[in-house]
Amino acid sequence: MARPEVTGRRVIADQSIAAFSIREFCAAHRISQSMYFKLRNMGLGPREMAVGTRRLISKEAAAEWRDFVQGNIGFTTRAKKLIDAKRALKKRDGSFTRLVERAGDP
């Protein structure tokens, strides 16, 4: 992804906004949109609110998500193990059960 100074897009750093779009949330938290959707599909993403056809993330939900991620030391490791488990399920091999058992809560 190109830097904002190259593309001319503004990075949202204004603290007066009340909610982020998914794109703005990802930019503000420096994660890719594909990683955001992986985390959301695993139930590890921030709370979203539906406004019409849009999905927005409130400042409070973003703060709660950051607290969860920062306070949960094994968050990244567990997320990676769950991603590997989903891939194994798609392959339909026997390693799925082993990966899920290892990805369980410590």
Residue pairs with C-beta under 8 A, 6 or more apart in sequence:
1 32
4 10
4 11
11 27
11 28
12 20
12 24
12 27
12 28
13 28
17 24
17 59
18 58
18 59
19 49
19 51
19 56
19 57
19 58
19 59
20 28
20 56
20 57
20 58
20 59
20 62
21 54
21 55
21 56
21 57
22 33
22 36
22 55
22 57
23 33
25 36
25 46
25 57
25 62
26 32
26 33
26 35
26 36
28 62
29 62
29 66
36 45
38 79
38 83
39 45
39 79
40 48
42 79
42 82
42 83
42 86
44 75
44 79
44 82
45 65
46 57
46 61
46 62
46 64
46 65
47 57
47 58
47 61
47 64
47 65
48 55
48 56
48 57
48 61
49 55
49 56
49 57
49 58
49 61
57 65
68 75
69 75
72 78
74 106
78 103
78 105
81 99
81 102
81 103
82 103
84 99
84 103
85 96
85 99
85 100
85 103
88 95
88 96
88 99
89 96
